[in-house]
Amino acid sequence: MRRGALLVAALLAGCAGPQDYLETGGRAARELAGIGWPVLLALALVTVVTWVVIFWVAYRRRGSFDEHAPAQAGGGQRWILIGGVAIPVAVLSIMFIATLGTLSSFPMAHAAMSEPDIRIIGHQWWFDVEYVPGGSICGDDPAQLGRNPASLPEGERASLTVRSPSEVHIPVGVPVEIELVTRDVIHSFWVPKLHGKVDLIPGMKNRVRVQADRPGVYEGECAEFCGVQHAHMRLMVVAHSPDEYVKWLRHQREDAASAVPTTQVQAGRRVFERGACVLCHTIRGTDAHGLVGPELTHVGLRQRIAGGTLPNTTANLEAWVTDAQSLKPGTQMPSLRQFSGTELRDLVAYLQSLR
């Protein structure tokens, strides 16, 4: 009895977790969970019936396989047609119709919106997140700017563009239009508590609309195999109250400024600017304008590094800088072992100060 209870508890423990799509946090996820529950229950029922039939057949069989009993005329064929054709067709038809009804509830055409709110760009193996000037959640009032943000010159437009690699920040209760593109292979955007899986396909632009009902962090990941580090391509959606989101966005548009510009931080900035880091990364307000890797303007505020797989701690940051290839083999981030111990500590202190 005790062992059975432990087994049941272990099985139930596997039903919950950060990727549980049945525990929803937004409208789209609720629509999908609404059809997910009947499908799950139908699968459980079919499984139980199948095992009951198997045990019943095993229990009632008599004789041996060498004996040739005369077939019952009509009876066996009738049950094959009912159990093997009629019932599956009926169940699958009901599921198909229900699925079409769920799909029809999602907005499919977004031609009226010239620009998305957020553009997510897939790379091997990290998500770049770009907040598009002129989007409904970017706080760009044309009256204040003097003209539509979409028509601004490239330099002015760039000053309004915000990037938060591997983190998607959105206001609660607001539908957010996200454009999905990729720079290399097929990836997939999947935040199960907010929406279903939507692919990022080379040469195409996909759209998905998400909305969070309450503040919190919603875990996501790439759900389409995209290479050796596919399992380490993650992201999080952070839902703020509207006021907190506006504060976050305004702060993200500011140039990099060290919270405490100590001697060590200043030395770390020199290490950064004189090394190879500036070739791949951007930090607003500095000479670093690289576009290969994630933007680092406010990296000290981010919860994770390395494509959303490692907590943003001092130890992980030092390990990532010096030996990224051992932590995530194949990543574009090279292992930089040329720094001395002092230089490494100064560099990490500078990056952590960018808040």
C-alpha positions in Angstrom: 0.0 0.0 0.0 2.8 2.4 1.0 4.7 1.6 -2.2 1.7 2.2 -4.3 1.1 5.6 -2.7 4.7 6.5 -3.4 4.4 5.5 -7.0 1.2 7.6 -7.4 2.9 10.6 -5.8 5.9 10.3 -8.1 3.7 10.1 -11.2 1.7 13.2 -10.1 4.9 15.1 -9.4 5.7 14.8 -13.1 2.5 16.6 -14.0 3.5 19.9 -12.7 6.4 22.2 -13.5 7.4 25.4 -15.3 6.3 23.9 -18.7 2.9 22.7 -17.6 0.6 24.0 -20.4 -2.5 23.1 -18.4 -1.6 25.7 -15.8 -2.3 28.8 -17.9 -1.3 32.4 -17.6 -3.0 33.9 -20.6 -6.0 33.8 -22.9 -4.3 31.8 -25.7 -3.0 29.2 -23.3 -6.5 28.8 -21.8 -7.9 28.1 -25.3 -5.3 25.5 -25.9 -5.7 23.9 -22.4 -9.5 23.9 -23.0 -8.9 21.3 -25.8 -5.9 19.7 -24.1 -8.0 18.4 -21.2 -10.5 16.5 -23.3 -7.7 15.0 -25.4 -5.7 14.0 -22.3 -8.8 12.4 -20.8 -9.7 10.6 -24.0 -6.1 9.3 -24.3 -6.3 8.0 -20.7 -9.6 6.3 -21.4 -8.4 4.6 -24.6 -5.3 3.5 -22.7 -7.3 2.0 -19.9 -9.7 0.2 -22.3 -6.9 -1.1 -24.4 -5.1 -2.7 -21.4 -8.4 -4.1 -20.1 -9.0 -5.8 -23.4 -5.4 -7.1 -23.5 -5.7 -8.7 -20.1 -9.1 -10.0 -20.8 -7.9 -11.7 -24.0 -4.9 -13.1 -22.2 -7.0 -14.4 -19.4 -9.8 -16.1 -21.4 -7.7 -17.7 -24.1 -8.0 -21.5 -24.2 -6.2 -24.2 -26.2 -3.1 -23.7 -28.2 -2.1 -21.9 -31.3 -2.0 -25.2 -33.2 -5.7 -25.7 -32.8 -7.9 -24.2 -35.6 -11.2 -23.2 -34.1 -13.9 -22.3 -36.7 -14.4 -18.5 -37.0 -17.7 -17.1 -35.8 -19.5 -15.9 -38.8 -20.1 -12.1 -38.7 -19.5 -11.6 -35.0 -15.8 -10.9 -35.2 -16.0 -8.7 -38.2 -18.7 -6.6 -36.6 -16.5 -5.9 -33.6 -13.5 -5.1 -35.8 -15.6 -2.5 -37.7 -17.0 -1.0 -34.5 -13.8 -0.9 -32.4 -11.3 -0.5 -35.1 -13.0 1.9 -37.5 -16.3 3.5 -36.3 -15.1 4.5 -32.8 -11.7 5.9 -33.8 -13.2 7.8 -36.7 -15.9 9.3 -34.4 -13.3 10.3 -31.7 -10.8 11.8 -34.2 -13.6 13.7 -36.0 -14.8 15.2 -32.8 -11.2 16.2 -31.9 -10.6 17.6 -35.4 -13.7 19.8 -35.2 -12.8 21.0 -31.7 -9.3 21.8 -32.9 -10.6 23.9 -35.8 -12.9 25.8 -33.4 -9.9 26.6 -31.1 -7.7 27.7 -34.0 -10.5 30.0 -35.3 -10.5 31.9 -32.0 -6.9 33.0 -32.6 -6.2 36.2 -34.6 -4.7 35.0 -37.8 -4.4 38.1 -39.9 -2.4 41.1 -38.7 -2.2 43.2 -41.9 -3.6 46.2 -40.1 -0.5 46.4 -37.9 2.5 47.8 -39.9 5.0 47.0 -37.1 5.0 44.4 -34.4 5.5 45.3 -30.7 8.4 43.0 -30.3 10.6 41.2 -32.8 12.2 37.9 -31.6 15.3 36.8 -33.6 16.5 33.2 -33.4 20.2 32.4 -33.4 22.1 29.3 -32.6 21.5 29.1 -29.6 19.9 32.2 -28.1 16.9 34.5 -28.7 17.5 38.2 -29.4 14.5 40.3 -28.3 14.0 43.7 -29.9 11.3 46.2 -28.9 10.2 47.9 -32.1 9.8 51.7 -32.0 6.2 52.6 -32.7 4.8 49.4 -31.2 1.8 49.7 -28.9 3.8 48.7 -25.8 6.8 50.9 -26.6 5.4 54.2 -25.3 6.2 56.1 -28.5 3.7 58.9 -28.8 3.9 60.4 -32.3 2.8 63.8 -30.9 5.8 63.8 -28.5 8.2 62.6 -31.1 6.9 65.0 -33.8 6.2 62.1 -36.3 5.6 58.4 -36.5 8.4 56.4 -35.0 8.4 54.1 -38.0 9.5 57.1 -40.2 12.3 58.3 -38.0 15.9 58.3 -39.4 17.9 55.2 -38.6 20.0 56.9 -35.9 17.0 58.2 -34.0 15.1 55.0 -34.5 18.1 53.0 -33.1 18.1 55.3 -30.0 14.5 54.1 -29.2 15.1 50.5 -29.9 15.6 48.3 -26.9 17.1 44.8 -26.8 16.9 42.3 -23.9 18.4 38.9 -25.1 16.7 35.8 -23.8 14.2 37.9 -21.8 10.8 39.2 -23.1 9.3 41.9 -20.9 5.6 42.7 -21.4 2.9 44.6 -19.5 0.1 42.6 -17.8 -3.3 42.6 -19.5 -2.1 43.9 -22.8 -2.1 41.8 -26.0 1.5 41.9 -27.4 2.2 41.3 -31.1 5.4 39.4 -31.6 7.2 38.9 -34.9 9.3 35.8 -35.2 12.3 35.5 -37.5 15.5 33.6 -37.6 19.1 34.3 -38.7 20.1 30.7 -39.3 18.1 27.4 -39.0 14.5 26.7 -37.9 13.8 27.5 -34.3 10.5 27.6 -32.3 9.1 30.0 -29.8 7.3 28.1 -27.0 6.0 29.6 -23.8 3.4 27.0 -22.8 1.7 29.0 -20.1 1.0 31.8 -22.5 0.7 30.3 -26.0 1.4 27.2 -28.2 4.5 26.5 -30.3 5.2 28.9 -33.2 8.1 28.3 -35.6 10.8 30.7 -36.7 11.5 29.8 -40.3 14.3 31.1 -42.5 13.1 33.6 -45.1 9.7 34.0 -43.4 8.0 36.2 -40.7 5.6 34.5 -38.3 3.4 36.3 -35.8 2.1 35.3 -32.4 0.0 37.3 -30.0 0.5 36.8 -26.3 -1.1 38.3 -23.2 -0.3 37.6 -19.5 -3.1 37.8 -17.0 -0.9 38.4 -14.0 2.6 39.5 -13.2 5.3 36.9 -13.0 7.9 34.9 -14.9 6.8 32.5 -17.6 9.4 30.0 -18.8 10.0 29.4 -22.5 12.4 27.5 -24.8 13.1 26.5 -28.4 10.8 23.6 -29.2 12.3 22.7 -32.6 15.6 20.8 -32.8 18.2 23.3 -34.1 21.6 21.8 -33.4 23.7 20.4 -30.6 22.8 23.0 -28.1 19.1 23.0 -28.8 18.3 22.0 -25.2 20.2 25.0 -24.0 18.2 27.6 -25.9 15.8 29.1 -23.4 14.0 32.4 -22.7 11.7 33.8 -20.1 8.7 36.1 -20.4 8.6 38.7 -17.5 5.1 40.2 -17.1 5.1 43.6 -15.2 2.3 45.8 -14.1 1.8 48.6 -16.7 3.6 51.2 -14.5 6.5 48.9 -13.8 6.8 48.1 -17.4 7.0 51.7 -18.5 9.8 52.3 -15.9 11.7 49.2 -17.2 11.4 50.4 -20.8 12.6 53.9 -20.0 15.6 52.6 -18.1 16.5 50.2 -20.9 16.7 53.1 -23.3 19.4 54.8 -21.2 23.1 54.5 -22.0 25.2 52.1 -19.9 26.0 53.6 -16.5 27.8 51.8 -13.8 25.9 51.8 -10.5 29.2 52.3 -8.6 32.1 53.4 -10.8 34.8 52.1 -8.6 38.5 51.8 -9.6 37.9 48.1 -10.4 34.9 48.8 -12.6 36.8 51.4 -14.5 39.7 49.0 -15.0 37.1 46.4 -16.2 35.8 48.8 -18.8 39.3 49.3 -20.2 39.7 45.5 -20.4 36.4 45.2 -22.2 37.1 48.0 -24.7 40.7 46.9 -25.5 39.8 43.2 -25.9 37.8 41.3 -28.5 34.5 41.9 -26.7 33.8 45.1 -28.7 33.8 43.1 -31.9 30.7 41.1 -31.0 28.8 43.0 -28.3 27.1 46.4 -28.0 27.0 48.6 -24.9 25.2 51.9 -25.4 27.3 54.9 -24.6 30.6 53.2 -25.4 32.7 52.3 -28.4 31.3 48.7 -28.4 28.9 48.3 -31.4 29.2 44.6 -32.3 26.2 42.8 -33.6 27.3 39.2 -33.4 26.4 38.5 -29.8 23.8 39.7 -27.3 23.7 43.4 -26.3 25.2 44.0 -22.9 24.0 47.5 -22.0 22.2 46.4 -18.9 23.5 42.9 -18.5 23.9 43.3 -14.8 20.1 43.4 -14.5 19.4 40.2 -16.4 18.6 37.0 -14.5 20.4 34.6 -16.8 23.3 34.4 -19.3 24.5 31.9 -21.9 21.3 31.9 -23.9 19.1 31.8 -20.8 20.7 28.7 -19.4 22.9 29.9 -16.5 21.9 32.1 -13.6 23.7 35.5 -13.8 26.1 35.0 -10.9 29.8 36.0 -10.5 31.0 32.4 -10.8 28.9 31.7 -13.9 29.9 34.9 -15.6 33.6 34.3 -15.0 33.3 30.7 -16.3 31.3 31.9 -19.4 33.9 34.5 -20.3 36.9 32.2 -19.9 35.6 28.9 -21.1 32.2 29.2 -22.9 33.0 26.3 -25.1 33.1 23.8 -22.2 29.8 25.1 -20.9 28.0 25.3 -24.3 30.1 23.5 -27.0 29.5 25.0 -30.4 28.3 28.4 -29.3 29.6 31.5 -31.1 31.1 32.8 -27.8 34.8 31.9 -27.8 36.7 30.8 -24.8 38.8 33.8 -23.7 41.7 32.4 -21.6 44.0 35.3 -22.3 42.9 37.4 -19.3 44.9 37.3 -16.1 43.0 36.7 -12.8 42.9 40.4 -12.0 41.7 41.3 -15.5 39.0 38.7 -15.3 37.7 39.9 -12.0 37.8 43.6 -13.2 35.9 42.6 -16.4 33.2 40.7 -14.5 32.8 43.6 -12.0 32.3 46.0 -14.9 29.7 43.8 -16.5 27.8 43.3 -13.2 27.8 47.1 -12.7 25.9 47.6 -15.9 22.5 48.0 -14.4 
